[in-house]
Amino acid sequence: QVQLVESGGGLVQPGGSLRLSCAASRYYSFSSYNMNWYRQAPGKEREMVAAITSAGGTTNYADFVKGRFTISRDNAKKTVYLQMNSLKPEDTAVYYCNAVHRVTGYNSWGQGTQVTVSS
């Protein structure tokens, strides 16, 4: 079973930045997985934030983070990142890392990391 561990969340003021990391378990074929970041705010449904293909050649973003967030990955370190700039209070949510095998569709989730944007 794939294990994903997110880190990097915390409290930041509006306009600030955070970088989230999601590390995959050691014996996991990370480079075979497309990776996604989702978020879920209290009382709202989970929504996709950003996605990156297995080799990192293609990225996609939700409209509400375009120009502010950047997803990237380091397959050698088995880690995916989400650089978040110009944070807004409405970005407050639990952020989840998601892995989807590019062939089988096998799906795995991390436990989430809290991001709070507040003055």
DAVEN-V953329 format. One record per residue. N is the residue number from 1. RES is the residue in three letters. PHI is phi in radians with two decimals (999 if undefined). Layout:
N | RES | PHI
N | RES | PHI
This chain:
1 | GLN | 999
2 | VAL | -1.25
3 | GLN | -2.02
4 | LEU | -2.13
5 | VAL | -2.22
6 | GLU | -1.54
7 | SER | -2.70
8 | GLY | 1.81
9 | GLY | -1.27
10 | GLY | 2.83
11 | LEU | -1.75
12 | VAL | -2.46
13 | GLN | -1.37
14 | PRO | -0.93
15 | GLY | 1.57
16 | GLY | -1.43
17 | SER | -2.31
18 | LEU | -2.51
19 | ARG | -2.15
20 | LEU | -1.59
21 | SER | -2.20
22 | CYS | -2.36
23 | ALA | -1.76
24 | ALA | -1.61
25 | SER | -1.09
26 | ARG | -1.00
27 | TYR | -1.74
28 | TYR | -1.98
29 | SER | -1.31
30 | PHE | -1.00
31 | SER | -1.22
32 | SER | -1.63
33 | TYR | -2.00
34 | ASN | -1.33
35 | MET | -2.12
36 | ASN | -2.35
37 | TRP | -2.00
38 | TYR | -2.11
39 | ARG | -2.54
40 | GLN | -2.48
41 | ALA | -1.60
42 | PRO | -0.97
43 | GLY | 1.34
44 | LYS | -2.12
45 | GLU | -1.36
46 | ARG | -1.18
47 | GLU | -2.31
48 | MET | -1.30
49 | VAL | -1.85
50 | ALA | -2.72
51 | ALA | -2.47
52 | ILE | -2.50
53 | THR | -1.30
54 | SER | -1.03
55 | ALA | -1.62
56 | GLY | 1.46
57 | GLY | -1.39
58 | THR | -2.32
59 | THR | -2.22
60 | ASN | -2.43
61 | TYR | -2.36
62 | ALA | -1.18
63 | ASP | -1.00
64 | PHE | -1.31
65 | VAL | -2.12
66 | LYS | -1.01
67 | GLY | 1.50
68 | ARG | -2.03
69 | PHE | -1.90
70 | THR | -2.37
71 | ILE | -1.72
72 | SER | -2.64
73 | ARG | -2.57
74 | ASP | -2.23
75 | ASN | -1.17
76 | ALA | -1.17
77 | LYS | -1.65
78 | LYS | 0.95
79 | THR | -2.40
80 | VAL | -2.06
81 | TYR | -2.16
82 | LEU | -2.36
83 | GLN | -1.51
84 | MET | -2.06
85 | ASN | -2.03
86 | SER | 0.87
87 | LEU | -1.14
88 | LYS | -2.10
89 | PRO | -0.97
90 | GLU | -1.26
91 | ASP | -1.44
92 | THR | -1.08
93 | ALA | -3.11
94 | VAL | -1.57
95 | TYR | -1.79
96 | TYR | -2.07
97 | CYS | -1.65
98 | ASN | -2.39
99 | ALA | -2.04
100 | VAL | -2.27
101 | HIS | -1.09
102 | ARG | -1.20
103 | VAL | -1.92
104 | THR | -1.49
105 | GLY | 1.42
106 | TYR | -0.94
107 | ASN | -2.15
108 | SER | -2.45
109 | TRP | -2.19
110 | GLY | -1.47
111 | GLN | -1.51
112 | GLY | 1.67
113 | THR | -2.39
114 | GLN | -1.43
115 | VAL | -2.09
116 | THR | -2.17
117 | VAL | -1.96
118 | SER | -2.78
119 | SER | -1.63
